Amino acid sequence: MQSWNDVLQYIKINLGQINKLEISDDDLIYNLKSQVLPFFSQYSGCKKFKALSDNNLIMSLTGQPMQQYRIPLEPEEYIINVVNVYFSKNMSLLDLSTPFINSPESAMDALIANSYIDMVRSMQAANTWEFLSPDILLFDFAVGFIILEYTTVHSDLKTIDPDKYQLIFKKLCLANVKIWISANRSKFENLTTPFGAITLNWEAMKAEGVQEKEECTQLLNIIPPEFLIHIDV
């Protein structure tokens, strides 16, 4: 189960402290949500879709491009990356379905028609757009209706890919917690107890955390992009 309780259990088991850490569970979850989850989402964000139409068109009165559309985002939501923009199709000769093939002659006619459609589409201008943070899309023409595909910060751990959750995200959380705890322990060289002095050895924990965070970042950097080569036609 992908949950914060699972993350906390993973952290405590690997730190050898099942019951209690210097940082409370609530503070740990808050810090992981505000610091680690946004960082992870920059590399592997939560994919979402939004519909845009002329209702989202912004009137330009001061010289900006005329075709500006405001994306209706949720409160506290922000776009990390615009993955793709899907344009609506108008019914025309180029959008007709392939006719029913019931003879060699009709198969040849369908082949010629498809070749002609591909040729005409290759000569059409590509649909272009530009994203302006935080919530504006610019176009060279009125879009009518489009579907926007974008990524944002995960609000639920269940939306993280299971393999990335198990192999990267949990380790990234553990690495950051080691760094935070070592920062707290660095204020003291040792603790005096009725049983004698205990050396905190925070330098080793910090070094482990920094190394493990770097390893996780390297794994995030090699995640394949959404498109290796993308040509919008």
Secondary structure as GFF3:
##gff-version 3
##sequence-region A 1 233
A	DSSP	alpha_helix	4	15	.	.	.	ID=ss1
A	DSSP	alpha_helix	25	31	.	.	.	ID=ss2
A	DSSP	pi_helix	32	36	.	.	.	ID=ss3
A	DSSP	alpha_helix	37	43	.	.	.	ID=ss4
A	DSSP	beta_strand	46	53	.	.	.	ID=ss5
A	DSSP	three_ten_helix	54	56	.	.	.	ID=ss6
A	DSSP	beta_strand	57	58	.	.	.	ID=ss7
A	DSSP	beta_strand	68	70	.	.	.	ID=ss8
A	DSSP	beta_strand	79	87	.	.	.	ID=ss9
A	DSSP	three_ten_helix	93	95	.	.	.	ID=ss10
A	DSSP	alpha_helix	104	123	.	.	.	ID=ss11
A	DSSP	beta_strand	129	132	.	.	.	ID=ss12
A	DSSP	beta_strand	136	139	.	.	.	ID=ss13
A	DSSP	beta_strand	145	152	.	.	.	ID=ss14
A	DSSP	three_ten_helix	157	159	.	.	.	ID=ss15
A	DSSP	alpha_helix	162	164	.	.	.	ID=ss16
A	DSSP	pi_helix	165	169	.	.	.	ID=ss17
A	DSSP	alpha_helix	170	185	.	.	.	ID=ss18
A	DSSP	beta_strand	190	193	.	.	.	ID=ss19
A	DSSP	beta_strand	196	199	.	.	.	ID=ss20
A	DSSP	alpha_helix	202	221	.	.	.	ID=ss21
###
